[in-house]
């Protein structure tokens, strides 16, 4: 038997069908449904409070993973870092060169290939001794002296507080820009100056952690995950470490 819908019941079915058709892309169109139902509730807050809750949530846990791009001083760095209070570990790629960074407390180590060590001031060394030294250093951790310019340049990539304090800030007038989904997580999006000042997707599930950040001025895009997930962090062993013996190459 074919069911016959009359009156209000029929209208409800048709409304549900239309609502389903309107849900497209990553933006969630809730029709008559409350898009904040079953969430942590931050989607109901003003934009400035959402950003504030997100920053506090990020500060409340000891560890995070971030990956994506950061553009600074005209150079693009691709990061894949795991960070916590006492240090960080991960990879950095810029202008075709990839190297690994490891920081344990105040000690910073860098691991790179022979091409990285075989260059100084942007010029290739042509001596056999230099080539042999580069091969020896390749894929070994080199302890970066704290008075070396590279120490100040790279240590910020391994510092959770420095990175998040500098990144999780939108510029201009804040506003919300709808409900979205990032990597399977429902989010509320906050924008600065309608997006020109950056956008921040904040999780609507669990704690309101930052999920995705698009920096102002096309200065990179980062995603955040593994909030609060601890990981092993220890200094490399002696047989994994070598001394460069001079100022590290700049990259």
C-alpha angles and dihedrals in degrees: 000000000000110000117237117216119204135183119333095003092056092047090051091053092049092047090052091051092050091048091053091052091052094056102094136149119357096310110096115225106195099186104193092347121098107246089204095056110122093011133112088265100241090118088074093057129092115266096255092053091049091053091047093050090048093052092048091049090052091051093048097068129062102221142041141160120225129182135172137070135317121190115204132160089359094302127110119222120192109208134194104173138159111205140187137160097278098043148307145243135202147094134295125196125191131162092351096310121113123192135168124237126203125179125182110182104309096341114101124194130187128199121191143152129267093266091061094050093041093065131072126182089352095300126109117243110231102193121109090226091056092048091050091049091050091051090050092051094046113115093001124116113249117200109232112223112234091233092054115105089231091062093063091040097053106028091078089065088062099045115094096196095045093048097045095042089052098041108038095071126103121203128226130006113352124225138159120251106196138274118306142165128240122185090339094311121117111234144181114223124222121193135195115219091348092306101314088096092050136271131247126196112207124197118253090193121080113330115006095252122168109261106176133007128193107193123224119262094024088289095149145291125253135184124203128209144148092053108189094004107137122218137187116272121179139144116264118259121257093257089055094052133075134177116242091203098210141042111312119247114263116240 
